[in-house]
């Protein structure tokens, strides 16, 4: 899936088990913490790809330090959005399985071992998506998110797990993504994870959940997308979901799932805040 020619030395190198894709945009406050959590665990099983999306702060200098340690680093001349950056990372990915890490979060201790071990088992079983648990930090206080645990096992469109719509808590088979041509929708600046996973669920049996914790989510970043939602971004997501609903050759089960997701959105506190029925 590389978008550049590989050298002879790179072709001789064993295929990594896992690729970690990290999109970055003006993340100087949190980026070092994120990358140090990766660097402390990285070994020959892992490829790390940093895509800087036109940062204007010191993110470039921080990312360049880690690029010198063996990470693949690419810089976008202009800010194109997380979707485009993640898709660029997918085109560079060499790992058998792929995961995504946000620049304001960090890997949990032992996360790479857990993801690589589960990836090996998943490949043997032909499983395309594995979902992990996560811990959360609010203003530096860490607590395991038991509220969003799922029973281990396979979940389908009829019974999606909690936190199914995110990509930072999963690993994806590169062969599966490549075969079906699955990338992120560049039109979206909110909800792109959800659409990406719905694209995946068109072609696979479901999402396999495990109990292991792999990511520490930080909820104290005022510049993160979840804190900068706009009416336009919400409408763009709904328009994409409606387009997916209108596409031919979709199963009844798939269309029912999208209708349910749309209904959940319009009945959520977030949507009511922007479109009526509830005021913040």
N, C-alpha and C positions, 0 to 999 in steps of 0.2 A: 504493500500500500504506500510505499515511499513515493514522494514527488520529486526526488532527486536521484541521480545515479549513485550507486554504491561503489566503494573502492573494493579492490581484491581482498584487502584485510578484513573489511566489513562482511564480505560474502563468506569468508572462512569462519567468522565468529559464530558460535552456537546461537540458535534462536533464543531470545529471552523468553521466559515464562510469562512475564508481566510487563506491560508498558503503563507508566503513570503519566497522564497528560495534565499539565498545570497551565491554564490560561492566566495571564497577568495583565492588570491595567491599573496603574497608579496605586500600587499596593506596598509602598515602601514601609508603611507602619507595621505590616504583618508578614511580609514576604520572607524575611530571614527566618522567623520562627517556623514558617511552613517548610521551607527548604531544608532547614536543619533537622526537622523531624524525619525527612526523607533520607538525607545524607547519612544519618546515624544508623540506618538500617540497610542501605543499598548494598547490593553485591552483584555478581555476574548474571544472576537470574533476572535482573530488572533493567529496563530502559526507562530513563526519565526524559520527558520532553517538556520544555518550557516555551510557551508561545507568548511573547510580550506584544500586547495589542496597542502599540503606539503610545506607551507611557511617556509622560512629560516630567515625572519626578525621578527619584533615585532608584526606582525599580530596575532599570537597565543595568546599573552598576552592580546591584545585589545579584541579579540573575547571572550576570557575566562571571562573577566569582565562582558560582556553582557550575557554570558551563565549562570552566577550566578544569573542574574535577571530573568531567566525563559526561555531563548532561548534554543532551541535544538542545540547542537554543536557537530560536528564530524570532525575528523582530518584524512586526508589521509597521509600515511607514505611517499609516493612519489608523485611527481607532475604528475597528470594523465590528466589534461586538464579540461576546463570548462564544456565540454559535459558530461564527466563521473561524475563530481561533481553535476551538475544539475540533472542527472538521479538518483544519490544517494539520492538527496533531494526529488525527486518525490516518491521514495520508502518509505521515512519517512513521507510524507505529510499526514495530517489528515483533512485538510480543504475541504469544499465543492468546493471551487475554489482556484486556485493556480496562483501566480504571481512570477516573477523573478526580482531581483534587483541587479545591478552590484555594486561592492564594491567601485567604484570611482564615483558613482552617489548618489542621495538622494531622499527620498520621498518628494513630494510637501506638503505644509500644508494642512491638511484635506484629504489627499489621502486615508487613511485607511477607513474613513467614506464613501467616495465616492465609493471605490471598494466594500466594504461590502454591501452598499445599492444597487448598480447595480448587485451584485452577487445574492442577494435575488430575484430581479426582473427577472434576467436571468434564475435562476433555475425554477421559475414559468412558464416562457415562453419556457423552453427547449432550451435555447441558450447556445452553447458550448464555444464560444469565444467572449469576449468583448474587443474592442480596445479603448484606451483613448488617449488624447492629452498629450503633454509634453512641458516643458519649457527648455531653453538651457542657459548654462553659458559658456562664452568664457573669460578666464582669470578673472573670478569673476564678469563679467558683465552679468546680467540676462535679457533675453528677451523672451517673449512668441513666440513660433514658429508658427506664423500664416501661414507661407508658406506651412506647412505640415498638416494643418487642413483638415478634411474630413466632408462632410455633414453627419449628423446623419442618421443611417439606415444600412441596410444589404448590404454587398458587397460580390460578388461571384468570382469564378475563371475567369469569363469573364470580371470582372471590379474590380480588387483588389484595396484596398485603398492605399494611400501614407503611407509609413512606415509599410506596411503589414508584412514584413519579419522579424521583430524584436519580441522578447518575453518580453522585459522589459516594453512594453507599453500595455500589455494585461493581462486579467485574463482568466484561462482555467478551465472548469469543470473537477474536479478530476474523477468523474464517467465516463465521456467521455474518458479521457486519459487512465484510467484503463481498460475500456471495450475493447478498440482497441489496447491496448498494445503499446502506443506511448511513446517513450523515445528519448533522443538525440543520434545522431550518434557519437560514440566514436572516429571514424577515422578522424573527422573534427576538425580543430583548427581555421577555418574561415568559415562563412556561415552556421554554425550549426543551427542557429535560422531559417534561410530560409527553410532548409530541414525539421526541426521540424514542421513548419507551413504548409508546403506542405503535410506532413503526416496527419496533422489534417484535411486539406481541402479535403482529399480523402473521409472522412466519415461524414462531417458536411455540412450544407447548405451554410455556409459562415461566414464572420466576421462582427459582429455588431459594428458599430462605435458610440461613444458618444463624447460630447464636453469637458467633465471634464478633468482637468490637474492633473496627479497623480505622475509624475516623473520629477525631475530636472536633465537633462543630463549635465555632465561636459566634455568639449572638450579641457582640458589643461593637460591631463595625457599622457606623452610620452611613458608610458609602456603599455597602453591599446592595445588590439588586433588590433583595427582599425589603430594604428600607427606602427604595426609590421607585416604587411602583407608581405608574401613572394610568389614567383612564385610557389613553391611547394604547399602552402596552397590553392592558387587559382586553381591549376590543380586538387587537391584532391576534391574540391567542384564540379568542372565540371564533374569529373568522377562519383561522387555520383549521380548527376543530370542525367547523361546519363544512369546510371544503373536504375534509377527510370523510365526513359523513356522506357527502354527495358522490364520492368516487364510486365507480362501478366495481364489480367483483369483490365486494366486501361481504363477509359473512354476516348473518343475522346477529350472531353473538357479538361480533366486533362493533356493529352499529349500535347495539343495545348498550355496550360499555361506553361508547362515546356519548350517547344521549344521557346516560347516568352521570358522566363526568361533567357535562355541560350544566345539568340540573344542579349538581353540587356547587359548581362555581357561582351560578346566579343566585343561589340561596345562601352563599357564604357571607360572613360579616364583611370581608374585604370588598366584594362586589357591591353589596348593599351600601357601603360607605360611599362609593363612587357614583352609583346609579340610582340611589333612592331606597327608601325603606328603612334606612338606619343612618345615623349621623355619628361621626367620631367626636 
